[in-house]
């Protein structure tokens, strides 16, 4: 609870500084009977501003703050299940390893940004979504398909960009506190505004749960504690816009060992896991007064310390990963409001470091490091809200691996009768991570392979979007196809290590999304994905369901006094590996239903509650690990 106390104290102290504090409903939703409007996706553009979904050829989904509020999202990975092409696997309860896969790619093939900061653990090369708790006012952009031409390594499946609100976008105080099943307590607080030209937002969150019994036939509850503190500042002086971001997350989670000899199931024995992650960014933007030429320079830093402990509290393994990254982006806009051209160039420098920290490591223990320079060129043509064409190319100069050049092209055209055709294609690349190169620890039995090559992916997509009911409805259908080469796989003879597999791993499928604004305050959002993902031996990849679906129906009463939301999520049959027998097992399909509602007590203050897994579905996301049954939560939230 120390994170909640600190966050509440900090925001309470800063609350009087807000330029204008006014009573309002927390995370007030938009008019549900309004047309389904296009949205600017900043992640799709390295230059100033973003690209509207009206003219973007690549597939993108924006989860707005109102969506997070309506669905009472507490763990960000949960709402990502509603995005086409995205599958999520959590090992056990909240706090367990949570992987997000886009279009059948691996979890470490997704580039994750938090307020523009690359968030993946430098050691594992992957971001664990277990520790990302939703902040009031935040939104999420999911850009699908190979995006390495913009961002370099990791962006094979796509990019997930988690963006918190600035003080100008969401001034005042926002907070919530709730409790419920599994001895869970969750809280968040945020204070923001503008003062003497300074745009500020500071906040924090805490999620603690006693958990539940994860091991089949076991008795030991597996819980976790996740705390986050964050801040965001902006200031303009002499035509220069300065910005700063800082974020710190502390996670502690209990773990289960597995019976690797007989069943592969989780067992009650097991220790704990601790992870401390610190992120920071400083940036400045400057250019001409008319905004046609803009320049942006930024520096960011990420540091992740993790440790695993056995039942007696002794550290069994640990590591430290660091990333230093600097970027310079220059963008020139030509033309007018009807026909515009944007030409962008960028230079990225990145250095990643890793070192094992366990006490049992003896002898020389230096930091291992990798340095990369990336050079980006991007062009975007926009003709009104009708036509969009874009292309980008990137060259990466790496001190450890062969240099790589990647590209991407995309286009979109909207007809007068409401049909929009869109298509995109490009390359992606993923550099081996430190764990694959140098192994986990001296006692794990795993031997790293420093001769690994980066994985490469080639893919394309094409789709059609149709609007109807005078713009209040929209449906989009997209086909995608990707081929992964030089896939990194585990082998066990003569030693346990990893190699680049020969052959190709094809992924293809169809994504469908629908949005509909209905009368009387109702709104519907739905998605469906069909996926066929295979490895180089034509075997179906594990933890990739062929069918995933989601449906959300939200309602707000006139005057916004009441609200309700029902979410239905379907996860089709999938395969997983039993690590005791190394035999592939089937994970049965399941459907989860969540129901929630809220009532306004006074302007700015409301009570809310929700039931997750309403029908107490018994299901598995990972072989050998149980999942949560029906759970209920209630709380109070405020916005000043």
N, C-alpha and C positions, 0 to 999 in steps of 0.2 A: 504493500500500500504506500510505500515511501514515494513512488513515482506520482501517484494520484495527489498526495499531499503537496509535493513540490510543485506540480503543475497548477493545482488550484491556487496555491499561495502566489505563484508568479503571475498568473493571469489576473488575479484579484488586485494585485498591486498595480498592474498596468492598465486596468480597466478605466480609471478616471482619465487616462491620457487619450482615450479614443476621441477623435475629432467630433463625432456626433453619435451618441448612444441613443438608440431608440428601441422600443419594444417591438418585437416581431416574432412570428412563429418560427421555431427552429427549422433550418433547412427548408424554407417555404417552397413548396412545389410550384411548377409552372401551371398555367391554365391547361387542363387536360383536354379541353375541347378545341384547342388551337391546332393549326396545321402542323404536320410533322416537318420540321424545318431542317435545312442542311446545317452542318456543323463544321467549324474550322478545325483541322487536325494539325497541330503544330509539329508533331513527331514526323510527319511526312515531308518536312522541308528543313534543310540545314540553314537556310537563309532566314531573313527577318520575316515574321508572320508565318502563317501556316498555309495549307491548301484546303479549300472547301471540299466537302464530300460531294458537292454538285459537280466538281470537275476533276476528281481524284480517280485515277484508274485502278490503283491498288485498293484492296479490301480493308476497311477500317471500321472499328466500332468505338463509339465514345460512350462511356458510362458516366452520366452526369451526377452531380451531388444529390439531385432529387431522387435519382435511382437508388443510390446508396441509402438515402434516408427512408424512402418508401419500403425498401426490402429489409430495413433495420440490419444492414450489413455491419458486422463487427470484425470479421476476418476477411481481408480483401480477396483471398483465393476463392471464397464461397461465391461471390458475385461474378467471378470470372467464368464460372460454370455456365453462365447465361450467354456467353459470347460464342458465336459460330466458330467452329474450327478449333475450339479450346477444350482440352480435357484436363482434369485435376485428380491427383491421387494424394491422399494423406495417410501416413502410416500411424494408425491409432487416433488418439484424441488431438484437440487443439494443442499445438506445440510440437507435434510430431513432424518429421520430415514431410514437406508438402511440395510436390513437383507439379509444374504447369507445362503442358506440351501443346504446341500449336501445329495443326495440320500433320500430326503423326511424327513430328520431329522429336528429338530427345529433349529432356528438361533443360540441359545446358546449351541447347540451340536457340533459346529465347533470350534476347537482350532485354534486361530490366533496368529502367531508369527511374530514379526517385528525385523529382524536382531537378531533372537534368543531370543527375549524378549516376554514373554507372555503379550498380549496386551488387553485382555478383561477387561472391567470395573469391578472391584471387587464388586461393588454394584449390578449391573444387571446380572453379570456373562456372558456377551455377548459383543462382539466387534461391534460397530456401524461403518460400512464402509463408512459412509457419509464423514468422515474427512480424508480419506486416498487418497491423491493426488499423482499421479505417479511422481517419481524422475527420472531424466535422468540416463540411464544405469541400472536401477533396473530390477530384474526378480522375478518370482513368481513360487513357487512349490505348487501343490495341490495334497495331498495324500488322497485317498478316502478309506472309510471303517473304522471300529473300530480300533483305534490306542491307546487306553488307556494303553495297555501293555508297550508302550514306554513313554507316556506322562501323564498318569493319567486322572484326571477329564477333561471334556469338549470334548474329542476327540472321540465322538460317530459317527458322520457323517464323520469325517476326520480332516485333518490338512491343513491350508493354511499358507504358510511361505513366507513372503515378504522380499526379500533380496536386499539391496542396494549394489552398486559396491564399491570395495575398491579403494584406490589411485593407487595401482599397476595394478589392472584390467582395470581401465579407467582413465589414467592420463590426466592432462590438465584442460581446462575450457570448460564447456558446459552450454548453456543457451538458453532460449526461452522467447518470449513475444508475446501475442496474444490478440485479442479482437473480439467481435462479438455480436450475438443476446442476448437479455434480459439484455443489458448493462453489459456484462460479460467481465472481464479482468482476464487473467491468465498469470502467469510468474513463471519461475524457473531458478535457477542459481546454479552452482556447480564448485568448484575448488578442484583439487586433484593431487596427485603425491607422490614422495618419496624424502626425504631429510635426509641425514646423517643416513640412516637406518630406518627413521620414515615413515611409510605408512600412509598418511592422506587423508581425504575427508571431506569437509564441504560444506553445501549447504542450500538452502531454497526454498520455493515455496509459492505462494499466488494465491488463486482463489476467486474472488469476483463476485457476480452476483446480478442484480436487481430482477431476478426471473420473475415469471408470475402469473397470477390469478389462484389460486388453487381451490378456492371454486366455485362449480357450481352456476352460476348466480351472482357471486361476482364481485368485482372491485379492490380488494386489491392485489398488487403484493407481492409475498413471496420470499425474497432473502436471501442470506447467504454470509458469509466471512470466509474463511478458510486459516490459515497461519501456516507454518511448518518451523522449523529450525532443522537441524540435523548435526551430526558429527560422524566420524568413524576414529579410530587411531589403528595402529599396530606397534609393535617394537620387535625385537629379540635381546636378550642379554644372553650370557653364556648358549646357548642352550634352552632358555625359550622364547616362543612366547607370548607376551603380546598383549591384545586388549582391546579396549574401544568403547562403543557406547553411544550416547546421542541423544534424540529426544524430541522435544517439539511441541505440536500442540495446537493452539487456534482456536476455532470455535464459531461463532455467527450466529444464524439462526432465522428468523422470523417464527412464528408458527400460525396455524389456530386452533381455537376451533372447536368442532363438535356439531351438533344439535342432542344430544342424546335423545331428547324427541319425534321427529317426523320422520325426514328423515335419520339421520345418516350421512348427508353430512357435509363436511367442511364448515365453515361460516367465514365471513370476520373478526369477532372479534377474538382476540388472541394476545398473547404477544411474547416474545422472549426467546431464549434458549442460554445458554453460557456453553461452556465446555473447560476446560484446562486439557491437559494430558501431563505428563512428564514421560519419560522412560529413563533408564540408565542401562548399563551393564559393568562390569569389569571382565576380564578373563585372565587365563594364561594356556598355554599348554607346557608340557615338557615330556621327555621320553628318550629312548635309541637313539643312533646316527643312527642306521639302520632303525629306524622308526617302528620296530616291536611292541614295547611296548610304548604306549602313555597315558598320563594322562592329564585331563583337569579339572580345577576348575574355577567356575564362580559365580558371585553374581549379581543379578539384582534387580531393584527397579521400581515400577510403582505407580504413583499417579494421580488420576482423581478427579477433582473438577467440579461439574455441578450445575447449578442453572436455574430455570425457573421463568420468570417475567410476570406479567399481563400487560395490555395495559397502565397502569399508571406507570410502572416501579418498582412496588413493587414485591419483591421476594415471590413466592407462594410455592415453594419447592426447596430443594437442598440437596446435600449429598457429602461426601468425601469418596473415596475408596482408600486403599493403599495395595500394595502387595510387600513383601520382599521374595526373592527366592534365594536359594543357591544350587549349584549342583557340585558333584564330579563324573567324569566319567573316568574309566580306561579300556583300550582296548588292547588286545594282538592279534597279527597276527602271524599265523603259516603257514607253507607250502611254496609254490613258486608261480610263475606267472601262472602256469597251474592249480594247485589245491591249494586254499587258504582257511584258516579257520580264522575267527575272533570271539573272545570271549570278551564280553563287560559286565561290571558291572557298575551300576550307583546308586548314592544316591541323592535324591532331598529333600530339606527342603523348605516348603512354609508356609508363614503366611499372611493371608488376614484380613484386618480391614475395618470397615465401621461405619460411623456416619452421621445422619441427621444434616444439617447445617442451616435450615430455621430459620428465626428470631422468628417465632411464636412458636417454640418448647420451652416448659417451663419444669422446673424440671431437674432431672438427665438426662444427655445425654452422656453416656459413649460410647467409641468405642466398637462395637461388633467385635469378632475376631474368626477365625478358623485356626488351625494349622494342617499341614499334613506332614508326612514323607513318602517318596516313595522309594522303593528298587527294582531295575531293573536288570534283567539278560537277555542277548541277545546273540544268536549264529547265524553266517552266514557262509555257505559253498558256495564257488564259484568254478566251474570247467570251466576255460576258459570263453568264451562268450556263452557257451552252457547251463550250468546247474547252478541254484541257489536255495538253500534251506535255510530257516531261521525260527527261532522261538524266541519268547520273552515272559517273564512273569514278572509281577509287583505286589508287595504287598504294599498297601497304609494303613498307620496307622494314623487315623484321631481322633482328640480329641472331635469331635462333633457327627460324624456319625459312623455307624458300619464299621469296617475295610473291605477292598475289595481286592480281588486278581483277576487279569485279565490276559489273555493270548492272543497270536496271533501267527499263523503259516502261512508261505507263501512259494510257490515254483514256479519255472519257468524252462521250457526246450525248447530249440530251435533245430529244425531238420535241416538237410542239405538243404532241399528244401525251406527254408525260413519261415516255420511255427513255431510259438512259442506258446506253451500252458502255461497258468499261472492260479494260483488259490491261494486263501488266505481265512482265517477265524479267528475270534476272538471275544473278548468281549470289550464292552465300558461301561464307567460309567460317570455320570454327577451328581455332588453334588448340592443340592439346593443352590440358591444364597441368598444374604442377604435380598433382597426385598421380596422374597417368605417366608423367615423365620420370618422376623420382620415387614413387611408392608412397605408401601411407605411413609406415613406421617400421623400425627394424624387426619387430616381433610379429608382424602381420602375416608373413609368408608371401606377401606380394612383392614382386620385383618390377620397378618402373622400367619404361622403355624410352630412353632419351632420343631414339631415332625415329620417333613417330612423325608422320606428316599431318598437316592440317586436313580436316574433313572439308569436302566441297559439295555444294548442292546447286542444281540447276532447276529452275521451275518457271511455270507460267500459269496464268489464270485468265478466265473470260467469263463475263456475266452480264445479266440484264436486270435492270431495276424498273419497276412500274409504280407510279403514284396514281391514286384514285380518290374518289369522294372529295373532290375539290382540294386535294392536298392533305386531307386528314388521314390518309392511309398510304402505306408504302410496303412493297415486297421486293426482295432482291434474291436472285438465284445465281450462284457462282460455281463454276467448275474449276478445280485446280489440279495441277500435276507437277510433282517434283521428283528428282532423282538424286540420291545421296551417293557420293563416291568416297573412297578411302575411309570408310566408317571405322571408328575405333571400337574394337570388340575384345572381350576377355578370352584368353586361352589358358589351358591348364597342363600342357605338355610341351617340353619337359618341366617347365616351371609355370607358376601362376603369374601371368603378366598380361599386357595388352599389345595388340598389333593393329595395323591397318588392313582391313579385310579386302580381298579381291572382289571384283564384281560390283553390282549396283544395288541400291536399296530404293525401290520406287514407292512413292506415296501419291495417292490421288483420291479425289472425293468431290462431294458437292456440299455447299453451304447454302442454307436458306435463312433469311431473316425477315421478320414482319413487324411493323409498327402501326398502330391504329389508335387515333384519338376518337373516343366515343362520346355520345351525349351524356348528360347527367353526371359529369365528373369522372367517367371511367376512361382508362387507358390500358391498351394491351400491347405487350412486347413479347415476341416469340422467336425462337431460333431452332434450327435442326441441322445436324451434320451427319453425312455419310462418309466414312473413311475406309480406305483399303490401303494399309501400310504393311509392307513386307521387307524382310531383310534380304541380304545378298544371296541366300539359299531359297528364296521364295516362300519362307515361313512367315506367318503373321506375327507382327511384333507384339510384345507383351504390353499390357496396360493401355492399349489403344482400342477402345470400343468402336465397333463399326457404326453404331447408331448412338447419337447423343441428342437430346432435345430439352428445351426449356420453354416455359410459358409463365408470364407474369401478368396478372390483372390487378391494377391499382385503382382505387376510388378515393376521391376527396369530396366531402360535402360542400355545398355552397356556403361561402364564408369561411371555409377551411377549419371548421370546428371539429370535424371528425375525419378519420381516414382509415382505410383498411387495404390489405394487400394479400394476395394468395400467390405463391410461387410453386410450380410443379417442375421438378427436374428428373429427367429420365436418363439413365446410364445403361447402355446395352451390354450384352455379353462381351467379355474380354478374356484374354489369357494372361497368366502370370506364371513365374517360375518358382517352384518349390526348391529352396536352396539346400534342402537335406538330400533330395533325390535327384535334383536337376531335371525333373520331369515337369513339363508344362501342364498346369491345371487351369480349369475354367473358372472364371469369376462370373456368377450369374448376374443377369440384368436386374435392375431395381429402379423404383420410382420413389422419390422423396417429395413430400408436400409440407410446405411451411405456411403458416397463417399468422398474420399480425394485424394490430390495429392501434390507434392512438386517439386520445380525446384532449382537447384544449381546455385547461382549467381557467386560465386567464391569458390575455395577450402575452405571448412570449414564454408561457409555461404549460407543459402538457405531460400527461401520463401515457405510457405505452406498454405494450406487452406483445409477446409472440410465442408461438409453439413451433418448434422445429421437429421434423420427422413425425408429423401429426399422427400417422397411422402405424407408428412403431415398426417400421420396416427393418427386417434383419438382413444385413447385406455385408459384403466385404469389398474394400478397395484394394487391399494387398493380401496375398496369401498368408495365412497364419495370424492375422491381426483382426480382432473384433472392432466394430464401430459403435457409435453412440445410438442409443434408442431414443424414444420420445423425450423431449426436453422442453421446459417452459421457463420464460424469463419475463421480468417486469421491471420497469424503471421510470425515471422522471428526467425530462430534459428541459433546458431553458435556453433562450436566446434574447440577449439585451443589445 
